Amino acid sequence: MSKTIKVTLIIATICIISGIILSGIAFAAAGFDFRRFSNGTPAVSTTYVAQSTDCQTITIKGISENYRITQGSGSRIEVIYYEDEQTSFSIEEHGNTLVVTEKYKFVFMLFNFDFNSFQREVVISVPADFTGVIELNTSSGNIRIQGLDDCSSLQVSTKSGNINCDGANVSKNLSLSSLSGNITCKRVQADDLSLKATSGDVVCEDVTVKRDLSVDVTSGNITTDRLQAATISLQTRSGDIKVNVLSVTNLTCHATSGNINATVKGNENAYRIAANSVSGRTTVPSGNTNAAGRITLDTVSGDIRLAFVS
């Protein structure tokens, strides 16, 4: 091989490697989203302020944007969103209902070095006195909930994305669901709480529920700390359960393949205790067969440990 050919091959190799690196940087800057890895125009931010001061229902129909629901300082609901050649929004008010609809149009593009695009999110800001219902459903995108003071019902679901709820006071039902993604729920109060993840972990801390708290995971771990509820039901098909309970009347933990480690504040004599592991060790107090409270722990494959603390 001649010297000229060798030099040419070296230069070509350097160019290819440099191109791959630059493409990777651009792809990361686009949030690993092929839609934004294009030569389209930059996204434009728009703020919508609801006309009515009496909106009691917010319905959000998302596709792939990230969403954040938070409490604002204004007296009306505000929606901040981004539009580009592919993503647009329709916002309508019907009586006391506000409907936010994300729309997507496929546009073939090559490159777009908008380094801020992957950080954008749709922000729904509600007044401090909002006591209505919020429903958010999206196909792909992360969801954050921050500092909601007193809404009556909050239902959030995403097919692919993480859900982070940090600070919420819901007078009735709070429901968070993700088919593929983790769910984090902290500093929450509700009458009833339901967390469901098909593929992902669930973390639940500083949560007080008046009635029923349920966590259902198909594949993932459940980690909870400082829970209070009348009834707590934790279930995972593949994963471990680690639970720290401050107050509960009935506690049920079921793992098909995983360990169960439970700590309950109180006295074992206040509970009827049943624990069973098909393949694993079981270390639990005997409890009181005449007690009003009940603790049931079972796993097919894994160890079970239950302890009480004062």
C-alpha positions, 0 to 999 in steps of 0.5 A, spaced: 500 500 500 502 506 497 504 512 502 498 516 499 493 511 500 495 510 507 495 518 509 488 518 505 485 512 509 488 515 516 484 522 514 478 518 512 478 515 518 479 521 523 473 524 519 469 519 520 470 518 527 469 526 528 463 525 524 460 520 529 462 524 535 459 530 533 453 527 531 452 524 538 453 530 541 448 533 537 443 527 538 444 528 546 443 536 545 436 534 542 434 530 548 435 523 544 429 525 540 430 524 532 424 529 531 428 534 534 435 532 530 433 536 524 434 542 521 427 545 523 426 552 526 427 553 533 422 552 538 418 558 540 415 559 547 408 561 548 404 563 555 396 562 555 392 565 560 385 562 562 380 567 560 375 564 566 377 564 573 373 558 575 376 553 571 375 546 575 377 541 571 384 541 567 385 535 561 391 535 558 392 530 552 400 529 551 404 526 546 411 526 547 413 533 551 415 533 558 410 536 563 410 539 569 404 541 574 405 546 579 402 551 583 403 559 581 402 565 584 397 568 579 389 568 579 388 564 573 391 557 570 397 559 566 400 554 560 407 555 558 408 551 552 413 550 546 411 550 538 416 548 532 414 545 525 413 538 528 409 540 535 403 544 536 398 545 541 390 547 542 388 550 548 380 550 549 375 552 554 369 549 555 365 552 561 369 551 567 373 546 563 380 547 560 383 542 555 390 542 553 391 538 546 398 536 544 399 535 536 404 532 532 406 533 525 411 529 522 416 533 518 423 530 515 429 534 517 436 533 517 439 537 523 437 542 528 442 544 533 437 547 538 441 545 544 435 548 549 430 543 546 431 537 550 430 541 556 423 544 554 417 542 558 410 544 558 408 548 564 401 548 567 401 553 573 394 553 577 392 558 582 393 557 590 386 556 591 385 551 585 380 545 588 378 542 582 380 536 578 387 535 573 387 529 568 394 528 564 395 523 559 401 522 555 404 517 550 412 519 551 415 524 556 417 525 563 412 528 568 413 533 574 408 535 579 410 540 584 407 543 590 400 542 589 396 545 595 389 543 595 386 540 588 380 534 589 383 529 584 389 528 580 390 523 575 397 522 571 399 517 566 404 516 561 406 510 557 414 511 557 417 516 562 418 517 569 413 521 574 416 525 580 411 528 584 414 532 590 409 535 594 401 535 593 395 535 597 389 532 594 383 531 598 380 525 594 384 521 589 391 521 587 393 516 581 400 515 578 401 510 572 407 509 568 408 503 563 415 504 562 418 509 567 420 510 575 415 513 579 417 517 585 412 520 590 414 524 596 411 529 601 404 527 599 397 527 602 391 524 599 384 520 601 386 515 596 393 513 593 394 509 587 401 508 584 402 503 578 408 501 574 409 496 569 416 496 568 420 501 573 421 502 580 417 506 585 419 510 591 414 513 596 416 517 602 413 522 607 406 520 604 399 520 609 393 517 606 386 517 609 384 510 606 387 506 601 394 506 599 396 501 593 402 500 589 402 495 583 409 494 580 410 488 574 417 489 574 421 493 579 423 494 586 418 498 591 421 502 596 417 506 601 419 510 608 414 514 613 408 511 610 401 512 614 394 509 611 389 505 614 390 500 608 397 499 605 397 494 599 404 493 596 405 488 590 411 486 585 412 481 580 419 481 580 423 486 585 424 487 592 419 490 597 422 495 602 417 498 607 417 503 613 410 504 616 409 509 621 401 508 622 397 502 618 391 498 620 392 493 614 398 491 611 399 487 605 406 485 601 406 480 596 412 479 591 413 473 586 420 474 586 424 478 591 425 479 598 420 483 603 423 487 608 418 491 613 419 495 619 412 498 622 412 503 628 408 500 634 407 493 637 406 486 634 401 485 639 396 490 635 397 485 629 395 478 626 401 476 622 402 472 617 408 470 613 410 465 608 416 464 603 416 458 598 423 459 597 426 463 602 427 465 610 422 468 614 423 472 620 417 475 623 414 476 630 408 472 632 403 477 633 397 477 636 391 472 633 386 476 636 388 483 634 384 488 630 390 490 625 393 485 620 400 484 617 400 479 611 407 478 607 408 473 602 413 471 596 414 465 592 422 466 591 425 471 597 426 472 604 421 475 609 423 480 615 418 484 619 421 488 625 417 493 630 420 499 632 417 504 638 
